[in-house]
Amino acid sequence: NFLFYCNYVLWTGSKSISFAKSKYEEFCRFMKQHNVVAMLLIAGTRTMDKLIDGNVTQSEPPSNTPTIEFLEEKNPFAAKMRHFQNMFIHFMFRDYEAMEYSTKNYFECKLETWTHFFIAASQTFICGLVLFWMHRRTNNDVWLHTGNKLKGVLKGWTNSSEWNFLHKFHLLEAEEHFCCGRYSEAKVSYDKAIFLSKEHKFINDEALACELAGYFAYETGEETAALDYLARAHENYNKWGAVAKSKNIYEFIQSIFQNNPNLDQKALISSLQSGLGHAANVDTTGPSSQNARKRDFPPTTVE
């Protein structure tokens, strides 16, 4: 029950990410007392460290603790979970090449285990978003087809609980429309995902929906709309406690201003300053040497 609660808190965004991390650490201490190494908890803690401060805590394990390689050799299910967590981290920080590598490793693991059902909805949701991005980068219809299958799975789950799954379905729907060039339909679906995730109090999914809507708007030439979406994503990531992720969004917003110095920025800067908790000095002196239009993801700020 404690394991279920830990994963529920992390993946639903029902509590701050710092609170979720404290519960993971509490359970890890309990498991250590009973000489049990929980790979699911180790991976979850790594994910939260990345989202909070951009670093992974590397504490020294006890001398009798098996290595990750040994554990994964004995329990290949653990490897699948590690690949998923790595895929999620790289997706969140828009490191495409590393994400693609982790995604392919994840799908090569055909094994299933009861532990995966703790986050089955999150795996289906995140994998769908990842695959639609991969399709836009590669034009490989395999990724589009597989993403559509995952979208169908989530659509089925909405019959059981629209509250938990409908906003996720609409975000996958929006990404599919984006892939297929149906831009007006994509905008409608992005806005539905944002509205429902806010209405249903999934602040992490609201932040993600705003972020992806921002990238969509930017890539389709709607810079002002992109800035509005991204500012809302930045604010919600901060509310959730994902400080490193909010800074990642902030840097991408800076790059938009640097390449579009005539954009109206006063209200946006005020919002960013409030969200970051410190002065946000957006550089608008002129275009940067790097053309942000050629990037469909913000610069990665963590290793």
N, C-alpha and C positions, 0 to 999 in steps of 0.2 A: 504493500500500500504506500509506503514511503517513497519507493522508486517511482510509482505511478504519479504521486503528488509532485515530486521533483520535476519530472518531465512535463507535467501539466502546467506548472508555473512558468517554466521556461518557454514552451512553445505557444502558449495562449497569450502571453503578455499580460496576464491578470494581475501580476505584481511586478515591481521593478526588477530589472535584471540583477541588481545587487542582492536583492532578497532571494531570488532564485539561486544565485551562486552560494549564498550562505546555507541554503537547504542542501544543495549538492555536497558542500564541504562537510556538513553535519552528518550526512549519510555515509560519506567516504570514511569519516572517522569511526563510525559504527561498524562498517564493513571491515575496516582494518583491525579493529579489536577482535574480530572473529576470523582473521587471517583469510579474508576473501578480497580478491582484486576485482572490482566492478569496472570493466572497460567502458560500459555505457556512461558511467559517471565521470570517468577520466576524460572521455571525449567531450561530454557536455561542459565540463569545467574549462577545457581548452577553448571551446566556442565562446563562452561568456567572457573569458579573459580577453579574447580578441575584440569583442564588441565593446567592452568597457574601456580598456586602455591600449588596445592594439598589440599587447604582448601576451605571451603564453607563460604561465607560471611554471618554472622548472624546479620544483622542490626535489631534494635528494630522497629517493625511495629507500626504505629499509633494505639492509643488505640481503635479506632473504626473499625480496620481492622479485618475481620472474620478470624478464624483459618483455616489452610489447611484442617483439618478434616471436618469442617463445609462446606467449599467450595466444597469438594469432595462429601459430602453427598447430597448437592443440585445439583451438576453437576458432575456425575460420569465420564464424558469424561475427566475431569481434572485428575482423578486418573490414567487413562490409559496413559496420557502423562507423569505423574510422574514416573510410572513404566518403561516406555520406557527410560526416561532420566537416571534413576537409572541403568537400564540394560546396557545402553551405557557406563556410568562411570565405572561400575564394569568390563565390557568387556575390556575397554581401559587399565585398571590397572590390568587386569588378575586375578581378585578376583572371582574364579569360583563359589564358593558356593553362594555368594551374587548375582552374575549374574544369576545363575540358578533360585534362588528364585524370583528375579524381572521379569525374563522372563516368568515364569509360571503365575505370577500375570498379566502380560501384556496380555498373550493370553487368560486368563480367562475373560478379558474385551471384550465382543463381540460388544460393542457399537461403532458406527462410527459417526463422526461429521465433518463438513466442516473444522474445525481447523486442523484436522489431515492431510488434503491434502497439507498443507504448507510444510510438511516434509515427504510426502508419500514415495518418492524415498529413502530418508535416512532411514526411518523405514524399508522398504523392504530390503535394502542393509544390514543394521546392523543386523536385525533379522536373515537374512540368514547366515551371518558369525557366529553369536552366536549359531545358531542351529547346524551348522556343527561341531563346537567345542564341543557342548554338545553330539553329536553323538560319537565323538572320545573318550570322557570320559566315556560314559555309554553303547555304542553299542546298543542304543535304536533306532530302525529303524524308529520310528515315527518322530524323529528329522531330520533324513536324508531325509525322504519323504517330510516333510514340507519345509525343506531347499531347496530341488529341485523344489518345487512349486514356491517358492519365486525367485529362479534363473530363472525360466521360465517367471515370470512376468517381470523381468528386461530384459530378452532377447527380449520380445515383445516391450519394450520401446526403445530398440536400433533401431527399425525400424523407430521411430520418430526422434531420435537424438542419433547417434553413439557418437557424441562428449561428451554428458553428461553421457551416460550410458554404453558404451561398456567396459570401463576399470573396472567398477563395476561388470559387468557380468563376465568378465574374472577372477576377483578375487574370486567370488563365485564359478566359474567353477574349479579354482585351489583348493579351499578348499574341494569341492566335490571329486575331484580326490584324494586328500590326504586321505579323509575318506575311499575311496574304494581301497586304496593301489596302485593306478596308479601313481607312483611317477614320471616317466619320463614325462607323460602328465601334471602332476601338475606343474613341474618346468617350462614348456613351458607357461602355463597359468599364473603363477605368473609373469614371465618376461614380458608377454604381458600386464598385468595389470599395472606393474610398468612403462613400456615404454609409454603406452597410457595416464596414469594419468599425467606423466611428460609432454608429448607432448601437452596435453589439459589443462595444468596448474591447476590441482587440487592437490595442494601441500599436503593437509591433506590426501587425498586418496593415494597419492604417498608414504607418510610416512607410512600409514597403510599397504599398499601392501608390502613395503620393510620389515616391521616388521613381518608380517605373513609369508612371504617367508623365513625370518630368522629363525623363529620357526620351519617351515617345514624342512629346511636344517639341523638344529640342531638335531631335532628328528629323522632324517634319517641318522645321523652319518657324516654329511658334515660340520664339525666345521668351517673350513676356509671360506666356502661359507656363512655360517650363520653369521660370523663376518662381512663380507662385506655387506650383506643385512642390518644387524642391525646398522652398522655404518651409512649407508645411511638413515635409518629410523630416527636415532638419529639426524642427520643433518637437515632433513626436518621438524621434529617436532620443532626443535629450530627456523628454519626459519618461521614457522607458528606462533610461540610464545607460544607453549604448553610446557613450561619449565619443569613443574612437570612430564609430560609424557616422555620427553627426558631423564630426570634423571632416571626414571624407566627403560628405555632401557639401560642406561649406567650401572646401577647396575647389570642387567642381563649379560651384556658383561663382567663385572668384574668376575662374577661367572663362566663364561666359561673359562676365563684365569686361575682362581684359580684351576680349575679342569683339565686344560690342559696347564701346565706351559711351554711346549715346542713349543707352537704355536708362529709363527712369528707375532710380534705385533707392530713394529716400525711405519709403515705407518698408522696403525689403531689408535694408540695413538695420532699421530699428527692430524688426522682428528677429533678425539674426543675433543682434547684440543681446536681446532678452533671452534667447535660447541658449547661447553659448555661455552666458554668465560673465563675459568679459568683452572689452571693446573689439568689435569686428572691423578691422581696417581693410575694407575692400579696395584693392588697387584698381583704379580706373584711368590710369595715366595714358593708356594706349594699348594697342594690340600686343600680345606677347609673341615671342618668337615661335611658339608652337601653335599650330592651328587647331583649336579645340573642336572645330567642326569635323575634323577627320577622326576624332575619338568618339566612340559610342559608349564610353564608360569613363568615369572620373579617374584621376590618377590614383594608383594604389599607394597608401601612406603607411602600410604596415608590412612587415616581413612575414 
